[in-house]
Amino acid sequence: DVVKLHNRYFKQFYGAELTDDELVVMNQQVRCLYSVDLLAINPENDVLVALKKSIEASKKEEYVYKSYQLPEASQIEYYTQNGVDMATLEVTITVQTEDSTGYLYEQYVLVDEGGQWKILAWGESKMGE
């Protein structure tokens, strides 16, 4: 599952000590999960710079990405838009700080590209509110 793999990468990004070389390779690998449209608006180097800044910020805030929970299959919404098969789903991410546990809620939009689901977008969900 593309979303499960995406979250495995992000757990490594925000939970492991990675060298710059490892980060570059992993960023290249995670980009294979993205749709053509998402790749077109997110140049590789720009994403890598933003990722490094985000990882540093998480270290300063002293939080670690601990786990993620995918929805049940019945909770994934499938639909067709402009003749393209798409899906949306929400993931719960558990983060740990020195003295507490918190949760982030991410919504993913997937698109079928040649029989493979790819990530078109993801971002903060309203689910946790």
N, C-alpha and C positions, 0 to 999 in steps of 0.2 A: 504494500500500500504506500502510495506516494507521500501521504501526510505522515504516516508512521516513520518513514525513512527521513523525512524532513525534520521531524522532531528529534530523532536520534542524532542527527548532525548538530542541531541546536543544543542538545544536551551536552555534547562534546565541546562545542564552542564556548558555552557558558559554565561548564562544570569541570573542565580538564585544563591542565596547563599545556598549551600547544606552542610549538616553535612557529616562527614566521613561515617557514617552509611548509609545515604541516597545515597551517591555516590557509595558505595559498592553494594547496592541493585539495583540501576539504571544500573550500569555496568553489573551486572548479567542479568538483563532484556534485555539490548540492545544486549548482546551476543546471545540471542535467534534468532536474525535477521540474524546472520552470517552463512555462509555455513560451512559444516564440514571441508573443506579444509582451510578456513580462521581461524577457531578455532584451528586447529591443529598446525598452525605456530604462534599463538598469545596466549600464556598462560595467564590465567585470571589475575594472580597477576602482571605480567609484563605490561599488558595493563592498569591495574589500576594505577600503579606507573607512567606510561607515561601520562595517562589522568590527574592525579593530577598535574604533572609538566606543562602540557599544559594549564590547567586552571589557574595555578598561573602565567604563562607567559602572558596570556591574561589579567589578572588583572593588572599586572605591566605595560603592554602596554595600559591599560585603554580602551580596546575595549569590546563591548558587542554584542553578536549574537542577532540580532533583528528579522530577518525573513528569510524565504526561499521561493523560487518559483520553483515549479516542472514544467517540460516540458508538453506540450500538448501530448495527447496519440499518435498522429501522429508523434511526434518527438522521440519516443522511438524506437530504432532499435532492432528488434528481429532476432535471427539467431540460427543455430544449429552448434555446434562444437564438433567433435568426438562423435556424437550421443546424445549430451546433449543440451537441449534448454537453450538459454542464451539471455540476453538483455543488452543494454547499454543505459544510459541516463545521461543528464547533469542537475545539479541543480545550481541555482543562490542563493547565500547566502548574505544577507545584514548585514553588521557589522557597529556599531556606535562607534565612539570615541568621546571624549569630544567636538571636534569642526568640525567633518566631518563624512560623510557616505562613506563607501567603499563596494566593492563587491568581493566576492570570487566565484570561479566557480569550482564545484566538479563533476567529472565524476564517475559514478557507473557502475560496472559490476555485473549483477545478474545471478544466476543460478537456474534452476528449480530442486529442491530436493523433490521428492515424491509429486509433484503437488503443492508445495509451493515455491514461489520465495524467495531466500536467497541472501544476499550480499556476493559476492565472493571477491570483492575489491572495493576500492574507493580512489580517490586522486585528486590532483589539475588537472584541465582541461586546455587545451589550448584555450578554447572557448573565454575567455576574452581578448586574445591577438590580 
